[in-house]
């Protein structure tokens, strides 16, 4: 029951049809002659065939009840929901998690996100030193003390789904998430349609996504100013405040490891959609590893302000940019696969400052060991980014040990604007592009962009004949390019052995298997399950 109106869940089930066994003793021409009189006729029916033994996985049966959690509001038992993999108990999260709580993995149980779910309350721009009455306008937090220091722990293998399009999970400033899955038991955030079995490889935008907020520095202020070091922003599309920003670039928003986020990106407001993963002002204390974004209707992930360290990141089927970095975010990523659906999506990467060219910190992206695949140009790409990599507006980009394979599109577009326009540094990066490889706009010409990339120097090559195997695994030509020592950029980056460009090669293909999900966009091997279904274990 929500408010005054009961909510009915449709029990969607897979109906298995069985054909009747026909008797085979008498056909239409085998009836006894009418002149036979009172002769007894014995009909010997064959023994029935044995019932076939099911060969597929057993269907899930619902848990008996919802578990007890520490939050006094508890979980709401919303009955059951049925899909192709079985029937599940639905346990709905409260709209505000007030105390640290754990969501255990329970066979036959799913956690429902109905609307916006807040993890704790926002204590404001700086962490309060003493408890005080909460003055934030965050939903449901008016009577609670500032910085509730709530941690939401999600057990490996747990599945959470958005019950409505406007469902999303936000970890407010002063609180944490501990979503620490495993390679064999990833945590899955998905949509109700995915549970019910309605989704195909083109499904997207069915719920909001996951949002992590913190107190790192940002630009393009909604309140305060960069000059006074009081800059804060609001999460895109949020009708009620979901504010981030501060001065703590080491801020810890928690841990997300071995996580899938599927079919996200619902439009919350005009021109404002959430991504699978949105960060706002998180810091270097946050742990992000082994994360897959699948079929987001907006970006695969978007980082606003703060410091983001992300390792082992997979984006499949994003309908806008696979990776978007904005408003003074300083992001380091290693081991990255960005794979777009044919004819869908915009840029593989879009990096800028959202028009705040004079603000500091400058937006900075450094990516090592990556593969970006764009099979064909989409209509949105032609009218928007117009290239697979788009860098502009007060952004500094460093790409090392990477591959961009986009044979039907330009590879790099750079826009020159502001006193110090965007910059690009490339080391051991290979491109497979259309005939026109570079686009310049603003004060930049294609020749400027070509010079910045520097094919023929620093082991860069803008004319690679791709020999990728298994879609994104290095072939001979990729392995023949001398790799760069990424550890010279930052202590975050490690050097694989052997050091290669790209993200996968013989002996280095296990990092993305098992915890990811497969689709027609990308197949990560038999140990990964289908994105359009739920695991049954």
C-alpha positions in Angstrom: 0.0 0.0 0.0 1.4 3.4 -1.0 -0.5 6.4 0.3 -4.3 5.6 0.0 -4.1 3.5 -3.0 -3.1 -0.2 -3.2 -0.5 -1.2 -5.8 -1.1 -4.3 -7.7 1.8 -6.2 -9.2 1.0 -8.2 -12.3 2.1 -11.8 -11.9 3.9 -12.2 -15.2 4.8 -15.8 -15.9 6.2 -17.8 -18.7 3.5 -20.2 -19.9 4.8 -23.5 -21.0 2.7 -25.2 -23.6 2.5 -29.0 -23.9 1.0 -30.8 -26.9 -1.4 -33.7 -26.3 -0.1 -37.2 -26.9 -2.1 -38.8 -29.7 -3.2 -42.4 -29.6 -1.5 -44.3 -32.4 -3.5 -47.6 -32.4 -6.3 -46.7 -34.7 -6.3 -44.2 -37.5 -9.4 -42.9 -39.4 -9.3 -45.9 -41.8 -8.7 -48.6 -39.2 -12.3 -48.8 -37.7 -13.8 -52.4 -37.5 -16.3 -53.3 -40.2 -20.0 -52.6 -39.5 -20.8 -56.2 -40.3 -18.6 -57.7 -37.6 -21.5 -58.2 -35.2 -20.8 -58.7 -31.5 -17.1 -59.5 -32.0 -14.9 -58.2 -29.1 -12.1 -56.0 -30.4 -9.0 -55.5 -28.2 -7.2 -52.2 -28.6 -3.7 -52.2 -27.2 -2.6 -48.6 -26.5 1.2 -48.0 -26.3 2.6 -47.1 -22.9 2.8 -43.3 -22.5 6.1 -41.7 -23.1 8.0 -40.7 -19.9 7.7 -37.1 -18.8 10.7 -35.1 -20.2 13.2 -34.1 -17.6 13.7 -30.3 -17.5 17.2 -29.4 -18.8 17.2 -25.7 -18.1 17.8 -24.0 -14.7 15.0 -24.4 -12.1 12.6 -21.5 -11.9 13.1 -19.2 -8.9 10.5 -19.5 -6.1 9.7 -16.5 -3.9 11.2 -15.9 -0.5 8.7 -16.3 2.3 9.1 -12.7 3.6 11.2 -9.6 3.6 14.3 -9.6 5.8 14.5 -7.2 8.8 17.0 -4.3 8.3 18.3 -1.9 10.8 16.3 1.1 9.5 13.2 1.4 11.7 11.0 1.9 8.7 12.0 -1.5 7.4 11.2 -3.0 4.0 7.7 -3.0 2.6 6.5 -6.4 1.4 4.8 -5.7 -1.9 3.9 -9.2 -2.9 5.5 -11.0 -5.7 6.5 -10.4 -9.3 7.0 -13.2 -12.0 9.1 -13.3 -15.0 10.9 -15.9 -17.2 13.3 -16.8 -14.5 10.7 -17.4 -11.8 8.7 -15.6 -9.1 10.3 -13.3 -6.6 9.3 -11.7 -3.3 9.3 -7.8 -3.8 10.7 -5.9 -0.8 10.5 -2.1 -1.3 13.1 0.2 0.1 11.9 3.2 2.2 12.3 6.6 0.5 14.8 7.6 3.2 17.3 5.2 4.7 17.9 6.8 8.1 20.4 4.5 9.8 23.1 2.2 8.4 21.4 -0.9 6.9 22.3 -4.0 5.0 20.4 -5.6 2.2 21.3 -9.3 2.3 21.2 -11.6 -0.7 18.1 -13.8 -0.2 17.1 -16.4 -2.8 13.9 -15.5 -4.5 13.9 -11.9 -3.4 14.3 -8.6 -5.2 14.6 -5.1 -3.7 12.4 -2.4 -5.2 13.3 1.3 -5.6 10.0 3.2 -5.8 10.7 6.8 -6.8 13.7 8.6 -5.2 15.5 6.7 -2.5 17.8 8.7 -0.3 20.7 7.2 1.5 21.0 9.5 4.5 20.7 13.2 4.7 22.9 16.0 3.3 24.8 17.9 5.9 25.7 20.7 3.5 28.9 22.2 1.9 31.2 21.1 4.8 30.9 18.3 7.3 29.4 19.6 10.5 31.6 19.2 13.6 28.6 18.8 15.9 25.1 17.5 15.5 22.6 20.2 14.6 19.0 20.4 13.4 18.9 19.5 9.7 18.0 22.4 7.5 18.4 20.7 4.1 15.4 20.5 1.8 16.3 17.0 0.8 13.1 14.9 0.8 12.3 13.5 4.3 15.3 14.9 6.1 13.9 18.0 7.7 13.7 16.6 11.3 17.0 14.7 11.2 20.4 15.8 12.3 23.0 16.9 9.7 25.3 14.4 8.1 23.4 11.3 9.3 26.6 9.2 8.4 24.4 6.4 6.9 26.0 3.5 5.0 23.9 1.4 2.8 25.5 -2.1 2.4 24.4 -4.3 -0.5 25.4 -7.9 -0.4 27.0 -9.7 -3.4 24.4 -11.1 -5.8 21.6 -8.8 -4.6 19.3 -7.4 -7.3 17.6 -4.0 -7.0 15.2 -2.7 -9.6 13.4 0.6 -10.4 9.7 0.2 -9.9 8.9 3.3 -11.9 10.7 5.4 -14.5 11.4 8.1 -11.9 13.1 5.6 -9.5 16.7 6.4 -8.6 19.1 5.8 -5.7 21.0 8.8 -4.4 23.8 8.6 -1.8 23.7 12.1 -0.3 26.7 14.0 1.0 27.8 12.8 4.4 26.8 9.2 3.7 28.2 6.1 1.9 27.3 3.1 -0.2 29.0 -0.3 0.2 28.0 -2.2 -2.9 30.8 -4.7 -2.9 29.9 -7.7 -5.2 32.1 -10.4 -6.5 33.2 -11.7 -9.9 30.7 -14.6 -9.6 28.0 -12.7 -7.7 27.7 -9.1 -9.1 25.2 -6.7 -7.7 22.6 -5.8 -10.3 20.6 -2.5 -10.5 18.0 -2.8 -13.2 14.4 -2.1 -14.3 11.0 -3.8 -13.6 10.7 -4.6 -17.3 14.0 -6.5 -17.1 12.6 -8.6 -14.2 9.4 -9.3 -16.1 11.2 -10.5 -19.2 10.0 -7.7 -21.5 13.4 -6.3 -22.5 15.3 -6.8 -25.7 18.7 -5.5 -26.9 17.1 -2.2 -27.8 15.5 -1.5 -24.4 16.7 1.5 -22.5 15.7 4.4 -20.2 13.4 2.5 -17.9 14.4 4.0 -14.6 16.8 6.6 -13.3 20.1 5.2 -12.1 22.6 5.5 -9.2 23.9 8.8 -8.0 26.8 9.4 -5.7 27.3 12.9 -4.2 30.2 14.4 -2.3 32.1 17.5 -1.3 34.8 17.7 -4.0 35.5 20.9 -5.9 33.3 21.6 -8.8 32.6 24.4 -11.3 29.5 26.0 -13.1 27.9 26.8 -9.7 24.2 26.7 -8.9 25.0 28.5 -5.7 28.2 30.1 -4.4 31.1 30.9 -6.6 34.4 29.4 -7.7 36.2 32.7 -6.7 35.0 32.4 -3.1 35.6 28.6 -3.0 31.9 28.0 -2.2 30.7 26.5 -5.5 27.9 23.9 -5.4 25.7 22.3 -8.1 22.5 20.4 -8.2 22.0 16.9 -9.7 20.6 17.1 -13.3 16.9 16.6 -13.5 16.2 16.4 -9.7 13.0 18.2 -8.8 14.1 18.3 -5.1 17.6 19.3 -4.2 20.3 16.7 -4.6 23.3 19.1 -4.1 27.0 18.4 -4.3 30.3 20.3 -4.0 32.7 21.5 -1.3 36.5 21.6 -0.9 37.3 18.0 0.0 38.7 16.3 -3.1 39.6 13.2 -1.0 35.9 12.7 -0.1 34.8 9.1 0.4 31.3 8.2 -1.0 31.9 4.5 -0.4 32.6 1.5 -2.6 31.0 0.1 -5.8 32.7 -3.0 -7.0 31.4 -5.7 -9.4 28.2 -3.9 -10.2 25.9 -3.9 -13.3 23.6 -1.0 -13.9 21.1 -1.8 -16.7 18.5 0.1 -18.7 18.8 3.4 -16.9 18.6 7.0 -18.0 14.9 8.0 -17.5 14.2 11.7 -18.2 13.7 13.4 -14.8 13.4 17.0 -16.2 13.6 19.0 -19.4 16.9 18.1 -21.2 18.1 16.4 -18.0 18.4 12.6 -17.7 20.3 10.5 -15.2 22.9 8.1 -16.4 23.6 4.6 -15.2 26.2 6.1 -12.9 26.3 9.8 -12.0 28.9 11.2 -9.6 28.8 14.7 -8.2 31.8 16.0 -6.3 33.0 12.6 -5.0 36.7 12.3 -4.1 39.7 10.1 -4.3 38.6 8.2 -1.2 35.7 6.6 -3.2 36.4 3.1 -4.6 34.9 2.4 -8.1 36.0 -0.9 -9.8 34.4 -3.5 -12.1 31.3 -1.5 -13.1 29.2 -2.1 -16.2 26.7 0.3 -17.6 24.3 -1.3 -20.1 21.8 0.4 -22.4 21.6 3.8 -20.7 19.3 6.1 -22.6 21.7 9.0 -21.8 25.4 8.6 -21.0 27.0 5.4 -19.8 28.4 7.5 -16.9 28.8 11.2 -16.2 31.2 12.7 -13.7 30.5 16.2 -12.4 33.4 17.9 -10.4 35.4 16.1 -7.7 38.0 13.4 -8.2 37.1 10.1 -9.8 39.3 7.0 -9.9 37.7 4.1 -11.8 39.3 0.9 -12.8 37.8 -1.9 -15.0 34.8 0.0 -16.6 32.5 -1.4 -19.3 29.9 0.6 -21.2 27.7 -1.2 -23.6 24.9 0.4 -25.7 24.8 3.9 -24.3 22.4 6.1 -26.3 24.3 9.3 -25.8 28.0 9.5 -24.8 29.6 6.4 -23.4 31.7 8.6 -21.0 31.0 12.2 -20.1 33.2 14.3 -17.8 32.2 17.8 -16.8 32.4 20.8 -14.6 35.9 20.5 -13.2 36.0 16.8 -12.6 39.4 15.2 -12.5 39.0 11.6 -13.6 41.5 8.8 -14.0 40.3 5.5 -15.6 42.2 2.3 -16.5 41.0 -0.8 -18.3 38.0 0.6 -20.2 35.7 -0.8 -22.9 33.3 1.6 -24.6 31.1 -0.2 -27.1 28.1 1.4 -28.8 25.2 -0.2 -30.5 25.3 0.1 -34.3 23.5 3.3 -35.4 23.0 4.4 -31.8 24.7 6.7 -29.4 26.6 10.0 -29.7 30.3 10.2 -28.8 32.4 7.6 -27.1 33.8 10.4 -25.0 32.6 14.0 -24.4 34.8 16.1 -22.1 34.1 19.7 -21.3 33.4 22.3 -18.6 29.7 23.0 -19.5 30.5 26.5 -20.8 32.5 27.6 -17.7 35.7 28.1 -19.6 37.2 30.5 -17.1 36.5 28.3 -14.0 39.0 26.2 -12.1 39.7 23.4 -11.5 39.9 22.6 -15.2 38.2 19.5 -16.3 40.8 16.7 -16.6 40.5 13.2 -18.0 43.3 10.6 -18.2 42.5 7.2 -19.6 44.9 4.3 -19.9 44.3 0.9 -21.6 41.0 1.5 -23.4 39.1 0.3 -26.5 36.4 2.5 -28.0 34.2 0.9 -30.7 31.6 2.7 -32.8 30.4 0.4 -35.6 28.6 3.0 -37.6 27.5 6.7 -37.3 24.2 7.5 -35.7 21.9 10.4 -36.7 22.5 12.0 -33.3 26.2 11.8 -33.7 26.1 13.6 -37.0 24.2 16.5 -35.5 25.9 16.7 -32.1 29.4 15.6 -31.3 30.2 14.7 -35.0 33.2 12.6 -34.0 33.8 9.6 -31.7 35.9 11.7 -29.3 34.8 15.3 -28.5 37.0 17.5 -26.3 36.1 21.2 -25.6 35.7 23.9 -23.1 38.5 24.2 -20.5 39.3 20.4 -20.6 42.7 18.7 -20.6 42.6 15.2 -21.9 45.4 12.6 -21.8 44.9 9.3 -23.7 47.5 6.5 -23.4 47.6 2.9 -24.7 44.3 3.1 -26.4 42.3 2.1 -29.5 39.5 3.9 -31.2 37.8 1.9 -34.0 35.2 4.0 -35.8 35.6 3.3 -39.5 32.5 5.2 -40.5 33.1 8.3 -38.5 35.7 11.0 -37.7 37.8 10.1 -34.7 38.6 13.3 -32.9 36.8 16.7 -32.7 38.2 19.6 -30.6 36.6 22.9 -30.0 38.8 25.9 -29.2 37.1 28.3 -26.9 38.1 30.4 -23.9 41.5 31.9 -23.0 43.1 28.5 -22.7 41.1 26.0 -24.9 40.9 22.3 -24.5 44.2 20.3 -24.9 45.0 16.8 -25.9 48.0 14.6 -25.2 48.2 11.1 -26.8 50.7 8.4 -26.2 50.6 5.0 -27.9 47.1 5.5 -29.2 45.9 4.0 -32.5 42.9 5.1 -34.6 40.8 3.5 -37.3 38.7 6.4 -38.7 36.8 7.5 -41.8 38.7 9.5 -44.4 38.2 12.8 -42.5 39.9 11.9 -39.3 39.8 15.2 -37.5 37.3 18.0 -36.9 38.1 21.5 -35.6 35.6 24.1 -34.4 35.9 27.4 -32.6 39.5 28.6 -32.9 40.7 25.1 -33.8 41.1 23.7 -37.3 41.3 20.1 -38.3 45.1 20.7 -38.8 45.4 21.9 -35.2 43.7 18.7 -34.0 45.9 16.5 -36.2 49.0 18.2 -34.8 47.9 17.7 -31.2 47.3 14.0 -31.8 50.6 13.7 -33.5 50.4 10.5 -35.6 53.8 9.1 -36.3 55.3 10.3 -33.0 55.0 9.0 -29.5 53.9 5.7 -31.0 50.6 7.2 -32.2 49.0 5.9 -35.4 45.9 7.4 -37.0 45.8 4.8 -39.8 45.6 1.5 -38.0 44.4 -1.5 -39.9 42.4 -3.1 -37.1 43.1 -6.7 -36.4 40.9 -7.0 -33.3 39.6 -10.5 -32.5 36.5 -11.4 -30.5 35.4 -7.8 -31.1 37.8 -6.0 -28.7 40.8 -8.3 -28.1 44.1 -7.3 -29.6 45.4 -8.9 -32.8 48.8 -8.7 -34.3 48.7 -5.1 -35.4 47.5 -3.9 -31.9 50.1 -5.9 -30.1 52.8 -4.5 -32.4 52.4 -1.0 -31.1 54.9 -0.1 -28.3 53.0 0.8 -25.1 53.5 3.8 -22.8 54.4 3.5 -19.1 51.1 4.8 -17.6 52.5 4.8 -14.1 54.4 8.0 -15.0 51.1 9.9 -15.1 49.9 9.0 -11.6 50.2 6.4 -8.9 46.7 5.3 -9.7 47.8 3.7 -13.0 49.5 0.3 -13.0 51.6 -1.3 -15.7 50.4 -4.7 -16.9 52.9 -7.4 -17.9 53.4 -7.5 -20.7 52.6 -3.8 -21.2 50.2 -3.5 -24.2 47.9 -1.0 -25.7 44.2 -1.7 -25.6 42.2 -3.3 -22.9 42.3 -7.0 -23.7 44.9 -9.3 -25.2 46.0 -12.9 -24.9 46.5 -13.5 -21.2 44.5 -10.5 -20.2 40.9 -11.3 -21.0 39.6 -12.4 -17.6 39.1 -9.0 -15.9 35.8 -8.4 -17.7 34.3 -12.0 -17.5 31.6 -13.4 -15.2 30.5 -10.2 -13.6 29.4 -8.5 -16.8 26.3 -9.3 -18.9 26.0 -10.2 -22.6 24.0 -8.7 -25.3 24.1 -8.4 -29.1 26.3 -5.3 -28.5 29.1 -7.3 -26.8 29.7 -10.8 -25.6 32.0 -11.3 -22.7 32.1 -15.1 -22.6 30.1 -18.0 -21.4 30.6 -17.1 -17.7 28.7 -13.9 -18.2 24.9 -14.1 -18.3 22.4 -12.3 -20.5 21.6 -8.6 -19.9 17.9 -9.2 -20.8 17.5 -11.9 -18.1 18.2 -12.3 -14.4 20.7 -14.8 -13.0 19.0 -17.7 -11.2 21.6 -18.2 -8.5 
